[in-house]
């Protein structure tokens, strides 16, 4: 383990956060919010004072392998979250640091769960920072850094592979930095288009930026207590629903479109399954909630929005689905676990993993019936190597273990099972609202500090897909020498 490169890289990456903190500080100054502006400037100064001296000490050995990449990613996400929570705490807008940390982790991991009972009392600067964390974390903190600053190691692809969601990360172009620039370029353009579309729906500019950040990062922080339901606009609902659906698509597809490699899009089987799940879910929920609404069009509108919001793990709400029939709530609960596509800004287990698991089970049953049969698991018409399938199975084992441990801890709150179960599931899936007392019309404020800290780590486990954080807390990894 190259500890010096881990410290150097972590400090270098932390410097970027100091610069990013100046953006909401400027927003605070524009709106003449001296207290919040001061909080951002103080935090930026603290981060800079810590990171700059350490980052200037370049180690002689800059070798980085997969294990260093995993540890750096986990360490940076924790450090960014801790320092990112300071503006809320220093300004006093969120009085307790545990709550500040929960809110910030929820922002960077694009979960969207909140402890705020009244978000509308926050200053403009804090509202901007809160949603800006979604936009940064959506594509990935490290990928953002690779797009804006040069990293020392030629092995920086290990950072990208450790952070990008999904069973595997394809190297679309020879250099990791070029890949990061392309991905963030596509991401930024799609975000800008969404801002314009929201403006056309008479949403104010600041509101449009906030909700575009939340949608692009599939995070779901809103500046209104009633979330998107506040605007009561079919146009805004449909624009955001379509956007959430598209941001849940593997960004490889958009890369192929930009590069005019249309033939490769046909091989993206996961995207077809993703749209199929959305279509079936919308149909089932629309039929189940028809008696609640005055027309089929209204039922379809609310169904489409909530399905895309949940499967993309964005978490925006236009209706309190706690009041919907059980079949609708069950479908949404399943979508909470599944999530969207690998390589998107969304969370969840990912559609590709679900497909691989299903086909692995199918192949296992086939071999039980025909022991001598030879078969492989395929995805997109290509056979998957044994390492990829094994990785999916290991991920699921880790997922269940983390879920079970967190469920046990959160159960000490003695809340009802629906609330306890869904709070862990929604945080591990980076969705946001759950059911019961943590539903779309409620928040996580009533949970104990132990549960909030636990769920903060659960959100990080979900966003980083288990292994980077496990690697960080594995003592053996710091002792053994291997590549």
C-alpha positions as CSV (number, residue, x, y, z in Angstrom):
1,X,0.0,0.0,0.0
2,X,1.5,3.3,-1.1
3,X,0.3,5.4,1.9
4,X,2.2,8.6,0.7
5,X,0.4,8.7,-2.6
6,X,-2.9,8.2,-0.8
7,X,-2.2,11.2,1.4
8,X,-0.9,13.3,-1.4
9,X,-3.8,12.6,-3.8
10,X,-6.4,13.0,-1.0
11,X,-5.0,16.5,-0.2
12,X,-4.8,17.5,-3.8
13,X,-8.4,16.5,-4.4
14,X,-9.4,18.3,-1.2
15,X,-8.0,21.6,-2.6
16,X,-10.8,21.5,-5.2
17,X,-13.4,21.5,-2.5
18,X,-11.9,24.8,-1.2
19,X,-12.5,26.4,-4.6
20,X,-16.0,25.0,-5.0
21,X,-17.0,26.4,-1.6
22,X,-16.4,29.9,-3.1
23,X,-19.3,29.4,-5.5
24,X,-22.1,29.3,-2.9
25,X,-20.2,32.1,-1.1
26,X,-20.6,34.3,-4.2
27,X,-24.3,33.3,-4.3
28,X,-24.7,34.4,-0.7
29,X,-23.1,37.7,-1.5
30,X,-25.4,38.2,-4.5
31,X,-28.4,37.8,-2.1
32,X,-26.7,39.9,0.6
33,X,-26.5,37.0,3.1
34,X,-23.4,38.0,5.1
35,X,-23.7,35.2,7.7
36,X,-23.8,32.3,5.2
37,X,-21.1,34.0,3.0
38,X,-18.8,34.2,6.0
39,X,-19.5,30.5,6.8
40,X,-18.4,29.5,3.3
41,X,-15.3,31.7,3.3
42,X,-14.2,30.4,6.7
43,X,-14.7,26.7,5.6
44,X,-12.8,27.4,2.3
45,X,-9.9,28.9,4.3
46,X,-9.8,25.9,6.7
47,X,-9.9,23.4,3.8
48,X,-7.2,25.3,1.9
49,X,-5.0,25.6,5.0
50,X,-5.1,21.9,5.6
51,X,-4.9,20.6,2.0
52,X,-2.4,22.9,0.3
53,X,0.7,22.3,2.5
54,X,0.2,18.5,2.3
55,X,-0.5,18.4,-1.4
56,X,2.7,20.3,-2.2
57,X,4.8,17.4,-0.8
58,X,4.9,15.2,-3.8
59,X,6.1,11.7,-3.0
60,X,8.8,10.1,-5.0
61,X,6.8,6.9,-5.6
62,X,3.6,7.9,-7.5
63,X,2.6,4.3,-8.2
64,X,-1.1,3.7,-7.8
65,X,-2.9,0.4,-8.2
66,X,-6.5,-0.6,-7.7
67,X,-6.2,-0.9,-3.9
68,X,-4.9,2.7,-3.6
69,X,-7.7,3.9,-5.9
70,X,-10.4,2.2,-3.8
71,X,-8.9,3.7,-0.5
72,X,-8.5,7.2,-2.0
73,X,-12.1,7.2,-3.3
74,X,-13.5,6.2,0.1
75,X,-11.3,8.5,2.1
76,X,-12.0,11.5,-0.1
77,X,-15.8,11.1,0.0
78,X,-15.7,11.0,3.8
79,X,-13.3,14.0,4.1
80,X,-15.4,16.0,1.5
81,X,-18.5,15.3,3.5
82,X,-17.1,16.3,6.8
83,X,-15.7,19.6,5.5
84,X,-18.8,20.2,3.3
85,X,-20.9,20.0,6.5
86,X,-19.1,22.9,8.1
87,X,-20.9,25.8,6.4
88,X,-24.2,24.5,7.7
89,X,-22.8,24.3,11.2
90,X,-20.7,27.5,11.3
91,X,-23.7,29.6,9.9
92,X,-26.0,28.0,12.5
93,X,-28.6,27.2,9.9
94,X,-28.4,23.6,11.0
95,X,-27.4,23.7,14.7
96,X,-26.2,20.1,15.3
97,X,-23.1,18.8,13.5
98,X,-24.5,15.2,13.1
99,X,-27.5,16.7,11.3
100,X,-25.1,18.8,9.1
101,X,-23.1,15.7,8.3
102,X,-26.2,13.7,7.4
103,X,-27.4,16.4,5.1
104,X,-24.1,16.8,3.4
105,X,-23.5,13.1,2.9
106,X,-27.0,12.8,1.6
107,X,-26.1,15.6,-0.8
108,X,-22.8,14.3,-2.1
109,X,-24.1,10.7,-2.4
110,X,-27.2,12.1,-4.2
111,X,-29.5,10.4,-1.8
112,X,-31.8,13.3,-1.0
113,X,-32.8,12.1,2.5
114,X,-33.1,15.2,4.8
115,X,-33.3,16.1,8.5
116,X,-34.8,19.5,7.7
117,X,-38.4,20.0,8.7
118,X,-38.6,23.4,7.0
119,X,-36.1,23.7,4.1
120,X,-37.6,27.1,3.0
121,X,-35.9,28.9,6.0
122,X,-32.4,28.2,4.6
123,X,-30.5,31.0,3.0
124,X,-30.1,31.1,-0.8
125,X,-26.4,30.3,-0.4
126,X,-27.1,27.2,1.7
127,X,-29.8,26.1,-0.6
128,X,-27.4,26.4,-3.5
129,X,-24.6,24.5,-1.7
130,X,-27.1,21.8,-0.7
131,X,-28.1,21.1,-4.3
132,X,-24.7,21.8,-5.8
133,X,-23.4,18.8,-3.8
134,X,-25.9,16.7,-5.7
135,X,-24.5,17.9,-9.0
136,X,-20.9,17.3,-8.0
137,X,-21.6,13.9,-6.5
138,X,-23.8,12.8,-9.3
139,X,-21.1,12.0,-11.8
140,X,-18.6,11.5,-9.0
141,X,-16.3,13.7,-6.9
142,X,-13.2,12.1,-8.3
143,X,-14.4,12.2,-11.9
144,X,-15.1,15.9,-11.4
145,X,-11.6,16.4,-10.1
146,X,-10.0,14.5,-13.0
147,X,-11.9,16.7,-15.4
148,X,-10.6,20.0,-13.9
149,X,-7.1,19.2,-12.6
150,X,-4.2,17.0,-13.8
151,X,-3.6,14.0,-11.5
152,X,0.0,12.7,-11.0
153,X,-0.6,9.0,-11.6
154,X,-0.9,7.3,-15.0
155,X,-3.1,4.8,-13.2
156,X,-5.9,7.4,-12.4
157,X,-8.3,5.1,-14.2
158,X,-8.3,3.1,-11.0
159,X,-10.0,6.1,-9.3
160,X,-12.7,6.2,-12.0
161,X,-13.3,2.4,-11.8
162,X,-13.5,2.7,-8.0
163,X,-16.1,5.4,-8.1
164,X,-18.3,4.9,-11.2
165,X,-21.4,2.8,-10.4
166,X,-22.0,-0.6,-12.0
167,X,-20.4,-4.0,-12.4
168,X,-17.7,-2.7,-14.7
169,X,-16.4,0.6,-16.2
170,X,-15.5,0.7,-19.9
171,X,-12.5,2.8,-20.9
172,X,-14.2,4.8,-23.7
173,X,-11.0,6.7,-24.6
174,X,-7.3,6.1,-24.0
175,X,-6.8,8.6,-21.2
176,X,-8.9,8.8,-18.0
177,X,-8.8,12.6,-18.0
178,X,-10.2,12.7,-21.5
179,X,-12.9,10.3,-20.5
180,X,-13.7,12.5,-17.4
181,X,-13.9,15.6,-19.6
182,X,-16.2,14.0,-22.1
183,X,-18.5,12.6,-19.4
184,X,-18.7,15.9,-17.5
185,X,-19.2,17.8,-20.8
186,X,-22.2,15.7,-21.6
187,X,-23.5,16.0,-18.0
188,X,-23.1,19.8,-18.0
189,X,-24.9,20.2,-21.4
190,X,-27.8,18.1,-20.3
191,X,-28.1,20.1,-17.1
192,X,-28.1,23.4,-19.0
193,X,-30.8,22.1,-21.3
194,X,-32.9,21.1,-18.3
195,X,-32.5,24.6,-16.8
196,X,-33.7,26.2,-20.0
197,X,-36.7,23.8,-20.2
198,X,-37.7,24.6,-16.6
199,X,-37.5,28.4,-17.3
200,X,-39.9,27.8,-20.3
201,X,-42.3,26.4,-17.7
202,X,-42.2,29.7,-15.7
203,X,-40.0,28.3,-13.0
204,X,-37.8,31.1,-11.6
205,X,-34.1,31.0,-12.5
206,X,-32.8,30.1,-9.1
207,X,-35.4,27.4,-8.6
208,X,-34.6,26.1,-12.1
209,X,-30.9,25.8,-11.3
210,X,-31.6,24.1,-7.9
211,X,-33.9,21.5,-9.4
212,X,-31.7,20.9,-12.4
213,X,-28.8,20.1,-10.1
214,X,-31.0,17.8,-8.1
215,X,-32.3,16.1,-11.2
216,X,-29.0,15.8,-13.1
217,X,-27.4,14.3,-10.0
218,X,-30.5,12.2,-9.3
219,X,-30.4,13.6,-5.8
220,X,-33.8,15.2,-5.2
221,X,-33.1,18.1,-2.8
222,X,-35.7,20.7,-3.4
223,X,-36.0,24.3,-2.1
224,X,-39.6,23.8,-1.3
225,X,-41.2,21.8,1.6
226,X,-43.7,20.3,-0.9
227,X,-40.9,19.4,-3.3
228,X,-42.0,19.6,-7.0
229,X,-45.6,19.4,-5.9
230,X,-45.3,23.1,-4.9
231,X,-45.4,24.2,-8.5
232,X,-48.5,22.2,-9.4
233,X,-47.6,22.2,-13.1
234,X,-48.1,19.3,-15.4
235,X,-45.4,20.7,-17.7
236,X,-42.8,20.9,-15.0
237,X,-43.7,17.4,-13.7
238,X,-43.3,15.9,-17.2
239,X,-40.1,17.7,-18.0
240,X,-38.5,16.6,-14.7
241,X,-39.9,13.0,-15.1
242,X,-38.4,12.7,-18.6
243,X,-35.1,14.2,-17.4
244,X,-34.9,11.8,-14.4
245,X,-35.5,8.9,-16.7
246,X,-32.7,10.1,-19.1
247,X,-30.2,10.7,-16.3
248,X,-30.8,7.1,-15.2
249,X,-29.5,5.9,-18.5
250,X,-25.9,4.6,-18.8
251,X,-23.8,7.6,-20.0
252,X,-22.0,5.3,-22.4
253,X,-25.1,5.7,-24.6
254,X,-24.7,9.5,-24.7
255,X,-21.0,9.1,-25.5
256,X,-21.9,6.8,-28.4
257,X,-24.4,9.4,-29.7
258,X,-21.9,12.2,-29.5
259,X,-19.3,10.0,-31.3
260,X,-21.9,8.8,-33.8
261,X,-21.3,5.1,-32.8
262,X,-25.0,4.3,-33.2
263,X,-24.3,0.6,-33.8
264,X,-23.0,0.2,-30.2
265,X,-26.2,1.6,-28.8
266,X,-28.1,-1.5,-29.9
267,X,-25.9,-3.6,-27.7
268,X,-27.0,-1.7,-24.5
269,X,-29.4,-4.4,-23.4
270,X,-29.6,-2.9,-19.9
271,X,-31.2,0.3,-21.2
272,X,-33.9,-1.7,-22.9
273,X,-34.7,-3.6,-19.7
274,X,-34.6,-0.3,-17.8
275,X,-37.2,1.3,-20.0
276,X,-39.3,-1.9,-19.9
277,X,-39.3,-1.9,-16.1
278,X,-40.4,1.8,-16.1
279,X,-43.2,1.1,-18.6
280,X,-44.6,-1.9,-16.7
281,X,-44.3,0.0,-13.3
282,X,-46.1,3.0,-14.7
283,X,-48.9,0.8,-16.0
284,X,-49.4,-1.1,-12.8
285,X,-49.4,2.0,-10.6
286,X,-51.6,4.0,-12.9
287,X,-54.2,1.2,-12.8
288,X,-54.0,1.0,-9.0
289,X,-54.4,4.7,-8.3
290,X,-57.1,5.4,-10.9
291,X,-59.9,5.5,-8.2
292,X,-57.9,8.2,-6.3
293,X,-57.7,10.8,-9.1
294,X,-60.3,12.5,-11.2
295,X,-59.0,11.2,-14.5
296,X,-56.7,8.7,-16.1
297,X,-54.4,11.4,-17.4
298,X,-53.9,12.7,-13.9
299,X,-53.2,9.3,-12.5
300,X,-50.7,8.7,-15.4
301,X,-49.0,12.0,-14.6
302,X,-48.4,11.2,-11.0
303,X,-47.6,7.6,-11.7
304,X,-45.0,8.4,-14.3
305,X,-43.3,11.1,-12.1
306,X,-43.0,8.9,-9.0
307,X,-41.8,5.8,-11.0
308,X,-39.1,7.8,-12.7
309,X,-38.2,9.6,-9.5
310,X,-37.8,6.4,-7.5
311,X,-36.1,4.1,-10.1
312,X,-33.7,6.9,-11.0
313,X,-33.2,7.3,-7.2
314,X,-33.8,11.1,-7.5
315,X,-36.5,11.2,-4.8
316,X,-38.6,14.2,-5.9
317,X,-42.3,14.0,-5.0
318,X,-45.5,15.4,-6.4
319,X,-47.7,13.2,-4.3
320,X,-47.6,11.5,-0.9
321,X,-47.4,7.8,-2.1
322,X,-47.8,6.7,1.5
323,X,-51.5,7.1,0.9
324,X,-51.5,5.0,-2.3
325,X,-52.8,1.4,-2.5
326,X,-50.4,-1.4,-1.3
327,X,-49.7,-2.6,-4.8
328,X,-48.4,0.8,-5.8
329,X,-46.2,1.1,-2.7
330,X,-44.8,-2.4,-3.3
331,X,-43.8,-1.6,-6.8
332,X,-42.1,1.6,-5.6
333,X,-40.3,-0.3,-2.9
334,X,-39.0,-2.8,-5.5
335,X,-37.9,0.1,-7.7
336,X,-36.1,1.6,-4.7
337,X,-33.9,-1.5,-4.5
338,X,-33.4,-2.0,-8.3
339,X,-32.3,1.6,-9.2
340,X,-31.4,2.6,-12.8
341,X,-28.5,1.7,-15.1
342,X,-24.9,1.2,-14.4
343,X,-22.7,4.2,-15.5
344,X,-25.5,6.6,-14.8
345,X,-25.8,9.2,-12.0
346,X,-28.4,7.0,-10.2
347,X,-28.1,4.7,-7.3
348,X,-29.6,1.3,-6.4
349,X,-28.4,-2.2,-7.2
350,X,-28.5,-1.4,-10.9
351,X,-30.5,-3.0,-13.7
352,X,-27.5,-4.7,-15.1
353,X,-26.8,-6.5,-11.9
354,X,-30.4,-7.7,-11.6
355,X,-30.2,-9.1,-15.1
356,X,-26.9,-10.8,-14.4
357,X,-28.2,-12.3,-11.2
358,X,-31.4,-13.5,-12.9
359,X,-29.4,-15.2,-15.7
360,X,-26.9,-16.7,-13.3
361,X,-29.7,-18.3,-11.4
362,X,-31.3,-19.5,-14.6
363,X,-27.9,-21.0,-15.7
364,X,-27.5,-22.6,-12.3
365,X,-30.9,-24.3,-12.6
366,X,-30.1,-25.5,-16.1
367,X,-26.8,-27.1,-14.9
368,X,-28.7,-28.8,-12.0
369,X,-31.0,-30.4,-14.5
370,X,-28.3,-31.0,-17.1
371,X,-25.0,-31.4,-15.2
372,X,-22.9,-31.8,-18.4
373,X,-24.4,-28.7,-20.0
374,X,-22.0,-25.9,-20.9
375,X,-23.3,-22.3,-20.7
376,X,-22.3,-18.8,-20.0
377,X,-24.0,-15.7,-18.7
378,X,-24.6,-13.1,-21.5
379,X,-25.3,-9.4,-21.5
380,X,-25.9,-7.4,-24.6
381,X,-25.2,-10.5,-26.7
382,X,-21.7,-11.0,-25.3
383,X,-20.5,-13.6,-22.8
384,X,-19.5,-12.1,-19.5
385,X,-16.2,-13.3,-17.9
386,X,-16.3,-15.2,-14.7
387,X,-14.8,-12.3,-12.8
388,X,-17.7,-9.9,-13.6
389,X,-20.3,-12.5,-12.5
390,X,-18.3,-13.2,-9.4
391,X,-18.1,-9.4,-8.7
392,X,-21.9,-9.1,-8.9
393,X,-22.4,-12.0,-6.5
394,X,-19.9,-10.5,-4.0
395,X,-21.6,-7.2,-4.3
396,X,-24.9,-8.7,-3.4
397,X,-23.5,-10.5,-0.4
398,X,-21.9,-7.2,0.8
399,X,-25.2,-5.4,0.1
400,X,-27.2,-7.8,2.2
401,X,-24.6,-7.8,5.1
402,X,-24.5,-3.9,5.2
403,X,-28.3,-3.8,5.0
404,X,-28.8,-6.3,7.8
405,X,-26.3,-4.6,10.1
406,X,-27.8,-1.1,9.5
407,X,-31.3,-2.4,9.9
408,X,-30.4,-3.8,13.4
409,X,-28.9,-0.5,14.5
410,X,-31.7,1.7,13.2
411,X,-34.2,-0.7,14.9
412,X,-33.1,0.7,18.3
413,X,-35.2,3.8,17.4
414,X,-38.2,1.5,18.0
415,X,-40.1,2.9,15.0
416,X,-42.5,0.8,13.0
417,X,-41.0,-1.9,10.6
418,X,-42.1,0.0,7.4
419,X,-40.2,3.1,8.5
420,X,-37.1,1.2,9.8
421,X,-36.9,-1.1,6.8
422,X,-37.4,1.6,4.2
423,X,-35.1,4.1,5.8
424,X,-32.2,1.7,5.5
425,X,-33.2,0.6,2.0
426,X,-33.7,4.2,0.7
427,X,-30.3,5.3,2.1
428,X,-28.4,2.2,0.7
429,X,-30.1,2.8,-2.6
430,X,-29.5,6.5,-2.5
431,X,-33.1,7.2,-3.2
432,X,-34.1,9.7,-0.5
433,X,-37.6,9.4,0.9
434,X,-38.8,6.1,2.2
435,X,-42.2,5.0,3.6
436,X,-44.0,5.6,6.9
437,X,-42.4,8.2,9.1
438,X,-39.6,8.9,6.5
439,X,-42.0,9.1,3.6
440,X,-42.1,11.9,1.0
441,X,-44.2,14.2,3.3
442,X,-41.8,13.6,6.2
443,X,-38.0,13.5,7.0
444,X,-35.3,11.8,9.1
445,X,-35.2,14.4,11.9
446,X,-36.8,12.1,14.5
447,X,-34.0,9.5,14.2
448,X,-31.3,9.3,16.9
449,X,-27.8,10.5,16.3
450,X,-26.6,6.9,16.2
451,X,-29.1,6.1,13.4
452,X,-28.2,9.3,11.5
453,X,-24.4,8.5,11.6
454,X,-25.2,4.9,10.7
455,X,-27.3,5.9,7.7
456,X,-24.7,8.4,6.7
457,X,-22.3,5.5,6.3
458,X,-25.0,3.5,4.6
459,X,-25.4,6.2,2.0
460,X,-21.6,6.2,1.4
461,X,-21.7,2.4,1.1
462,X,-24.5,2.7,-1.4
463,X,-22.9,5.4,-3.5
464,X,-19.5,3.8,-3.6
465,X,-21.0,0.4,-4.0
466,X,-19.7,-1.3,-0.9
467,X,-16.1,-2.2,-1.6
468,X,-14.1,1.1,-1.4
469,X,-15.4,1.8,2.0
470,X,-14.9,-1.9,3.2
471,X,-11.3,-1.6,1.8
472,X,-10.7,1.5,3.8
473,X,-11.7,-0.1,7.1
474,X,-9.9,-3.4,6.4
475,X,-6.7,-3.5,8.6
476,X,-5.0,-6.1,6.4
477,X,-5.0,-3.8,3.4
478,X,-2.7,-1.4,5.1
479,X,-0.2,-4.1,5.9
480,X,0.0,-6.4,2.9
481,X,2.0,-5.6,-0.2
482,X,0.3,-6.7,-3.3
483,X,-0.9,-5.2,-6.6
